[in-house]
Amino acid sequence: MKYLILALALAAGALPTDAATPGEFDPAYGTAGPGYSLTPLHDHNESHDLVLYPDGSKVTSGIAQSGTTVEPVLTRYKPDGSIDFAFGAAGHAVVSAMPEVPNGYTQLTQYRDQLYLLVPAGSRLYVYNFNSAGVLNTAFGTGGASVVNVNAGNAIVDIAMQKSRIILAGRMRNPATAEIDFVLIGMKTTGVLDAGFGSGGIALHSLRTGTQSSEYFTGLAITPDYRIVAGGRSAKRVSDPDPYDFVVARFRSNGSVDPGFGTAAAGFTLVDFGYNDFGRRVALYANYQVLIVGSVCKTIDPATGQLYCVIGSARVLNNGALDASWNGSGMQLSDLGGDGLVVTDVTLDRRERAVVSHAWYRVQSVDHRAGLSRYDFLGALDPGFAAGGHGLYDFGLPFNVYHTVKLLDGNYVDTCGGASKETAPGVLIGASVVARHFNF
């Protein structure tokens, strides 16, 4: 009955703030259950990122697997969460016969009516250009794809638009030193590297040196004046115990370091929680402060390498120094229990509250749930969201995850991810998930 009342209120144009709790599913959305849609495609289908339109429609990026064949795929959904069959072929645009097998998270961005899909595969980054109807633009790059050889595996990457320039973030083997360094790549919307960015379109940066160093950008944000904010992780020696720290960096629009930012070096700030700190994504406040979130992990079984991870977050000021108003120190750890979690994304709502997506799990019971957590402006968990600031969700299968979170008009949280089960060791069968939650 409560869901019927909510649906009627939404149909009448009223926001049901008196009948629903932020974090709950929006029952007016979804085709598989109140608030979510499941999209099976081939054996296994999972969404990693999404572009959200003002009317509530969206396009997701992810992968679809049939046997050993893994293909990147875009899917368009109508505002109610149903498939838009006018997009691509029956709602899907698939990159077939890709030269290499995708080995990481696909990412998606939009410029005007064009979609740009980033796919890490092997030691390269592939960018594909589709129009709003899901048709590949064969004039982009070479036959619709632009390929950058970074000579390093990239599982977590990001893509963003810097006005009319495409920015990619990841890691690259430095040809001069053989070290794995941070990389930003500037690309024109034609698929050609932008010679005005970095050196021939590639900006390599290093904070720590040594043949065992490993530095990796995994998140991007662009300021209103087109400076680039990047987040990720850095290790001096990957063989050290708990080697990784969060990294926040800021760059000028041409990919050079911003000397007005940073406490570890010009342009760079390190955040050390004292464990293995895997910085993941960044969000930008109106005053140019930056929030970085990720998984902070402690090794609990050295024999197997099993980690126990919690939500780590830190906020830095416009100059890169930690903002003590965030949780009283600039840093925050949130433990949800279970056997840990993996942080995947963050966004800020119109009241600049942070909404963090993650995957919470229990290993022994094979119980993995998609999760959302909301923090107020000062870094405290928001007790008005879900259960004490955290919401955990499943879609009828053992493995559930949210990979990306976006905000629709401030009142709704849109997410995408996957739901799956294991039919044999390492073999997953599942469906892509899109969902909508209240966020007033």
C-alpha positions as CSV (number, residue, x, y, z in Angstrom):
1,M,0.0,0.0,0.0
2,K,2.9,2.4,0.8
3,Y,4.4,1.9,-2.6
4,L,1.0,2.5,-4.3
5,I,0.6,5.8,-2.4
6,L,4.1,6.8,-3.5
7,A,3.5,5.9,-7.1
8,L,0.3,8.0,-7.1
9,A,2.0,10.9,-5.5
10,L,4.8,10.8,-8.1
11,A,2.3,10.6,-10.9
12,A,0.6,13.7,-9.5
13,G,3.9,15.5,-9.5
14,A,4.4,15.6,-5.7
15,L,7.5,14.5,-3.9
16,P,6.6,12.0,-1.2
17,T,8.9,13.4,1.5
18,D,6.4,12.4,4.3
19,A,6.0,8.8,3.2
20,A,9.5,7.7,2.0
21,T,13.0,7.5,3.5
22,P,16.0,8.7,1.6
23,G,17.9,5.7,0.4
24,E,14.7,3.7,-0.3
25,F,14.0,2.5,-3.9
26,D,11.7,4.8,-5.9
27,P,8.8,2.4,-6.6
28,A,7.8,4.4,-9.7
29,Y,11.1,3.3,-11.4
30,G,12.1,-0.1,-12.7
31,T,10.9,-3.2,-14.4
32,A,12.2,-6.1,-12.3
33,G,11.2,-4.7,-8.9
34,P,10.2,-1.5,-7.2
35,G,13.1,0.8,-8.0
36,Y,15.4,-1.3,-10.3
37,S,15.7,-3.0,-13.6
38,L,17.7,-6.1,-14.5
39,T,19.0,-6.5,-18.1
40,P,20.3,-9.9,-19.0
41,L,22.4,-10.0,-22.2
42,H,24.3,-13.1,-23.2
43,D,25.7,-15.2,-20.3
44,H,26.8,-12.2,-18.2
45,N,26.1,-8.5,-18.4
46,E,27.3,-5.8,-16.0
47,S,27.1,-2.0,-16.1
48,H,30.1,0.1,-15.0
49,D,29.2,3.8,-15.7
50,L,26.3,5.9,-16.9
51,V,25.4,9.1,-18.5
52,L,22.2,10.6,-17.0
53,Y,19.9,12.9,-18.9
54,P,17.7,15.6,-17.3
55,D,14.5,13.7,-18.1
56,G,15.7,10.7,-16.2
57,S,16.7,8.6,-19.1
58,K,20.2,7.2,-19.2
59,V,22.9,5.3,-21.2
60,T,25.0,2.8,-19.3
61,S,28.4,1.3,-20.3
62,G,29.6,-2.1,-19.4
63,I,30.5,-5.5,-20.7
64,A,28.5,-8.5,-22.0
65,Q,30.0,-11.9,-22.0
66,S,29.1,-15.0,-24.0
67,G,31.4,-17.9,-23.2
68,T,34.9,-16.5,-23.4
69,T,33.9,-13.6,-25.6
70,V,33.7,-10.3,-23.7
71,E,32.3,-7.2,-25.5
72,P,31.8,-3.6,-24.4
73,V,28.2,-2.6,-24.6
74,L,26.1,0.6,-24.2
75,T,22.4,0.3,-23.2
76,R,19.8,3.1,-23.2
77,Y,17.0,3.2,-20.6
78,K,13.8,5.3,-20.7
79,P,13.0,7.5,-17.7
80,D,11.0,4.7,-16.1
81,G,13.9,2.2,-16.3
82,S,12.6,0.2,-19.3
83,I,14.9,-0.5,-22.3
84,D,14.8,2.1,-25.1
85,F,14.6,-0.2,-28.1
86,A,15.2,2.7,-30.5
87,F,18.9,2.8,-29.4
88,G,21.4,0.7,-31.2
89,A,20.1,-2.8,-31.9
90,A,17.1,-3.4,-29.6
91,G,18.4,-1.0,-27.0
92,H,22.1,-2.1,-27.0
93,A,25.2,-0.8,-28.9
94,V,27.9,-3.5,-28.8
95,V,31.5,-3.2,-29.7
96,S,32.1,-6.4,-31.6
97,A,35.4,-8.0,-32.6
98,M,37.4,-5.8,-30.3
99,P,41.2,-6.5,-30.9
100,E,41.8,-7.3,-27.2
101,V,39.7,-8.6,-24.3
102,P,38.5,-5.8,-22.0
103,N,40.3,-6.2,-18.6
104,G,38.8,-3.4,-16.5
105,Y,35.9,-1.1,-15.9
106,T,34.4,0.7,-19.0
107,Q,33.7,4.4,-18.5
108,L,31.4,6.8,-20.4
109,T,31.1,10.5,-21.0
110,Q,29.1,12.8,-23.2
111,Y,29.7,15.9,-25.3
112,R,26.8,17.5,-27.0
113,D,24.9,14.6,-28.6
114,Q,28.0,12.3,-28.7
115,L,29.0,9.5,-26.4
116,Y,32.6,8.5,-25.7
117,L,33.3,5.1,-24.3
118,L,36.6,4.2,-22.6
119,V,37.6,0.6,-22.5
120,P,40.9,-0.7,-21.0
121,A,42.2,-3.8,-22.7
122,G,45.6,-5.4,-22.5
123,S,48.2,-2.6,-22.3
124,R,46.0,-0.1,-24.2
125,L,43.2,2.3,-23.7
126,Y,40.4,2.2,-26.4
127,V,38.0,5.1,-26.9
128,Y,34.9,4.6,-29.1
129,N,32.5,7.3,-30.3
130,F,28.8,6.7,-30.6
131,N,26.0,9.1,-31.6
132,S,22.8,9.5,-29.5
133,A,21.1,6.7,-31.5
134,G,23.8,4.2,-30.6
135,V,25.5,4.2,-34.0
136,L,29.3,4.0,-34.1
137,N,31.0,7.1,-35.7
138,T,33.5,5.4,-38.0
139,A,35.1,8.8,-38.7
140,F,36.4,8.9,-35.1
141,G,40.0,7.8,-34.8
142,T,40.4,4.8,-37.1
143,G,37.1,3.2,-38.0
144,G,35.4,4.5,-34.8
145,A,38.2,3.8,-32.3
146,S,41.1,5.7,-31.0
147,V,43.8,3.6,-29.3
148,V,46.5,4.7,-26.9
149,N,49.3,2.3,-26.0
150,V,50.2,2.9,-22.3
151,N,52.2,-0.3,-21.9
152,A,50.6,-1.0,-18.6
153,G,47.4,-2.7,-17.4
154,N,44.6,-0.4,-16.3
155,A,41.7,-1.9,-14.5
156,I,40.2,1.3,-13.1
157,V,40.2,4.3,-15.4
158,D,38.2,7.4,-15.9
159,I,37.1,9.7,-18.7
160,A,35.8,13.3,-18.6
161,M,35.1,16.2,-20.9
162,Q,37.2,19.4,-20.5
163,K,35.1,21.6,-22.6
164,S,35.6,20.0,-26.1
165,R,38.7,18.0,-25.1
166,I,38.4,14.4,-23.9
167,I,40.5,13.6,-20.9
168,L,41.6,10.1,-19.9
169,A,43.1,9.1,-16.6
170,G,45.1,6.0,-15.7
171,R,48.6,4.8,-15.5
172,M,51.4,4.4,-18.1
173,R,54.9,2.9,-18.2
174,N,57.3,5.8,-18.6
175,P,59.4,5.0,-21.7
176,A,62.3,7.0,-20.1
177,T,62.4,5.3,-16.7
178,A,60.3,2.1,-17.1
179,E,58.4,3.2,-14.0
180,I,54.6,3.0,-13.8
181,D,53.5,6.6,-13.6
182,F,50.3,8.7,-13.4
183,V,49.0,9.6,-16.9
184,L,46.5,12.1,-18.2
185,I,45.7,11.9,-21.9
186,G,44.2,14.8,-23.9
187,M,42.2,13.8,-27.0
188,K,40.3,15.8,-29.5
189,T,36.7,14.8,-30.3
190,T,38.0,13.5,-33.7
191,G,40.0,10.8,-31.8
192,V,43.4,12.4,-32.5
193,L,45.7,13.2,-29.5
194,D,45.7,16.9,-28.7
195,A,49.2,18.3,-29.3
196,G,48.4,21.2,-27.0
197,F,48.1,18.9,-24.0
198,G,51.1,17.5,-22.2
199,S,53.7,16.2,-24.7
200,G,51.9,15.3,-27.9
201,G,48.6,14.7,-25.9
202,I,50.2,12.7,-23.1
203,A,51.0,14.2,-19.6
204,L,53.1,11.8,-17.5
205,H,53.6,12.6,-13.9
206,S,55.5,11.0,-11.1
207,L,55.4,11.6,-7.3
208,R,57.5,8.6,-6.1
209,T,60.4,7.1,-8.0
210,G,61.9,3.7,-8.2
211,T,61.5,0.6,-10.3
212,Q,58.9,-0.8,-7.8
213,S,56.9,2.4,-7.6
214,S,53.3,2.2,-8.9
215,E,51.1,5.3,-9.4
216,Y,47.6,5.3,-10.8
217,F,44.9,7.9,-11.5
218,T,41.4,6.3,-11.1
219,G,39.1,9.4,-10.9
220,L,38.6,12.7,-12.7
221,A,36.8,16.0,-12.1
222,I,37.0,19.2,-14.2
223,T,36.7,22.6,-12.5
224,P,34.6,25.4,-14.0
225,D,37.9,27.0,-15.3
226,Y,38.9,23.7,-16.9
227,R,41.6,22.7,-14.5
228,I,41.8,19.0,-14.0
229,V,41.4,17.3,-10.6
230,A,42.6,13.7,-10.5
231,G,42.5,11.1,-7.7
232,G,44.0,7.7,-7.2
233,R,46.7,5.9,-5.3
234,S,50.5,5.8,-5.1
235,A,53.1,3.3,-3.8
236,K,56.8,3.9,-3.4
237,R,57.5,0.1,-3.4
238,V,54.7,-2.3,-4.1
239,S,56.6,-4.9,-2.0
240,D,56.3,-2.8,1.2
241,P,53.6,-3.7,3.7
242,D,50.5,-1.6,3.0
243,P,52.2,0.4,0.3
244,Y,49.4,2.5,-1.2
245,D,48.2,6.0,-0.2
246,F,45.4,8.1,-1.5
247,V,46.5,10.8,-4.0
248,V,44.7,14.0,-5.0
249,A,46.3,16.1,-7.7
250,R,45.4,19.2,-9.7
251,F,46.6,20.3,-13.1
252,R,46.3,23.3,-15.4
253,S,44.1,22.9,-18.4
254,N,47.1,21.8,-20.6
255,G,48.1,18.9,-18.3
256,S,50.9,20.6,-16.4
257,V,50.9,20.6,-12.6
258,D,49.1,23.4,-10.8
259,P,51.8,24.9,-8.4
260,G,49.1,26.4,-6.2
261,F,47.9,23.0,-5.1
262,G,49.6,20.2,-3.1
263,T,51.3,19.3,0.1
264,A,53.5,16.4,-1.0
265,A,54.9,18.1,-4.1
266,A,53.7,20.8,-6.5
267,G,50.3,19.6,-7.6
268,F,50.0,16.6,-5.4
269,T,48.6,15.7,-1.9
270,L,49.1,12.3,-0.3
271,V,46.5,11.0,2.3
272,D,47.8,8.1,4.4
273,F,45.3,6.2,6.6
274,G,48.1,3.8,7.7
275,Y,46.8,0.8,5.8
276,N,46.5,-0.1,2.1
277,D,44.7,3.0,0.9
278,F,43.2,2.6,-2.6
279,G,41.9,6.0,-3.6
280,R,39.1,5.6,-6.2
281,R,37.0,8.6,-7.2
282,V,36.9,12.4,-6.6
283,A,34.1,14.9,-6.3
284,L,34.4,18.7,-6.6
285,Y,32.7,21.2,-4.3
286,A,31.5,24.6,-5.5
287,N,34.4,26.2,-3.6
288,Y,36.9,24.0,-5.4
289,Q,37.5,21.7,-2.4
290,V,37.9,18.1,-3.4
291,L,36.6,15.0,-1.7
292,I,38.4,11.7,-2.5
293,V,36.9,8.3,-1.5
294,G,38.2,4.8,-1.8
295,S,38.8,1.5,0.0
296,V,41.1,1.5,3.1
297,C,42.2,-2.1,3.6
298,K,44.0,-4.1,6.2
299,T,45.5,-7.5,5.5
300,I,43.8,-10.0,7.8
301,D,45.3,-13.2,6.3
302,P,48.9,-12.8,5.0
303,A,48.8,-16.4,3.7
304,T,46.0,-15.7,1.3
305,G,46.3,-11.9,1.0
306,Q,42.7,-11.5,2.2
307,L,41.9,-7.8,3.0
308,Y,39.3,-6.2,5.2
309,C,38.2,-2.9,3.7
310,V,36.2,0.1,4.9
311,I,35.1,3.4,3.3
312,G,37.9,5.9,3.4
313,S,37.2,9.6,2.6
314,A,39.3,12.8,2.8
315,R,38.6,16.4,1.9
316,V,41.3,18.8,0.8
317,L,41.1,22.6,0.6
318,N,41.7,24.7,-2.5
319,N,45.5,24.6,-1.8
320,G,45.6,20.8,-1.3
321,A,45.8,20.8,2.5
322,L,43.5,18.6,4.5
323,D,40.3,20.3,5.5
324,A,39.9,19.8,9.3
325,S,36.2,20.5,9.1
326,W,35.7,17.1,7.5
327,N,35.3,14.8,10.4
328,G,37.5,17.0,12.6
329,S,40.7,16.0,10.8
330,G,40.1,16.0,7.1
331,M,39.9,12.1,7.1
332,Q,37.2,9.7,7.8
333,L,36.9,5.9,8.0
334,S,33.5,4.1,8.0
335,D,33.2,0.4,8.9
336,L,30.1,-1.4,7.8
337,G,31.0,-4.7,9.2
338,G,30.5,-8.0,7.4
339,D,33.8,-9.0,5.7
340,G,34.4,-5.6,4.3
341,L,33.5,-3.7,1.2
342,V,34.8,-2.1,-2.1
343,V,34.2,1.6,-2.7
344,T,33.3,2.4,-6.3
345,D,32.1,6.0,-6.7
346,V,31.1,9.3,-5.1
347,T,28.9,12.2,-6.1
348,L,27.7,15.4,-4.3
349,D,24.0,16.3,-4.2
350,R,22.7,19.9,-4.4
351,R,23.2,20.4,-0.6
352,E,26.8,19.1,-1.1
353,R,26.2,15.9,0.8
354,A,28.4,13.1,-0.4
355,V,26.7,9.9,-1.7
356,V,29.2,7.0,-1.9
357,S,28.5,3.7,-3.8
358,H,30.1,0.4,-2.8
359,A,29.9,-3.3,-2.7
360,W,29.5,-4.9,0.8
361,Y,30.2,-8.5,1.3
362,R,30.4,-11.6,3.5
363,V,32.8,-14.2,2.1
364,Q,31.6,-17.3,3.9
365,S,27.9,-16.8,3.2
366,V,28.4,-15.6,-0.4
367,D,26.4,-12.5,0.5
368,H,27.4,-9.4,-1.6
369,R,25.1,-6.4,-1.6
370,A,25.2,-3.1,-3.4
371,G,25.5,-0.2,-1.0
372,L,25.0,3.5,-0.7
373,S,26.2,5.8,2.1
374,R,25.5,9.5,2.6
375,Y,27.6,12.0,4.5
376,D,26.7,15.6,5.5
377,F,29.0,18.5,4.6
378,L,31.1,18.0,7.7
379,G,31.8,14.3,7.1
380,A,29.3,12.8,9.5
381,L,27.1,9.9,8.4
382,D,23.6,11.2,7.7
383,P,21.2,9.4,10.0
384,G,18.3,10.5,7.8
385,F,19.6,8.3,4.9
386,A,18.6,4.6,4.9
387,A,19.7,2.9,8.2
388,G,22.1,5.3,10.0
389,G,23.5,6.6,6.8
390,H,24.0,3.3,5.0
391,G,21.8,1.3,2.7
392,L,22.4,-2.2,1.5
393,Y,20.5,-3.7,-1.5
394,D,20.2,-7.0,-3.4
395,F,18.5,-8.0,-6.5
396,G,17.7,-11.7,-5.9
397,L,21.2,-13.0,-6.7
398,P,24.2,-13.7,-4.4
399,F,26.6,-11.1,-5.9
400,N,25.4,-7.5,-6.1
401,V,27.3,-4.3,-6.8
402,Y,26.8,-0.6,-7.6
403,H,29.7,0.7,-9.7
404,T,28.5,4.3,-10.3
405,V,26.3,6.8,-8.6
406,K,24.8,10.0,-10.2
407,L,22.2,12.5,-9.0
408,L,19.0,13.3,-10.8
409,D,17.7,16.8,-9.9
410,G,18.9,16.4,-6.3
411,N,15.9,14.3,-5.2
412,Y,16.9,11.0,-6.7
413,V,20.1,8.9,-6.8
414,D,20.7,6.9,-10.0
415,T,23.0,3.9,-9.9
416,C,24.2,1.1,-12.1
417,G,26.0,-2.2,-11.5
418,G,25.3,-5.9,-11.6
419,A,23.7,-8.9,-10.1
420,S,25.1,-12.4,-10.6
421,K,25.7,-15.9,-9.4
422,E,28.7,-18.2,-9.8
423,T,27.9,-21.4,-11.7
424,A,31.4,-22.7,-11.5
425,P,34.6,-21.4,-10.0
426,G,35.2,-18.0,-11.7
427,V,32.2,-18.4,-14.0
428,L,29.5,-15.8,-13.5
429,I,25.9,-15.6,-14.9
430,G,24.1,-12.4,-14.3
431,A,22.4,-9.2,-15.4
432,S,23.1,-5.5,-15.5
433,V,21.4,-3.4,-12.9
434,V,20.1,0.1,-13.0
435,A,18.3,1.6,-10.0
436,R,16.8,4.8,-8.5
437,H,16.7,5.8,-4.9
438,F,15.1,8.7,-3.1
439,N,17.6,11.4,-1.9
440,F,15.6,14.4,-0.6
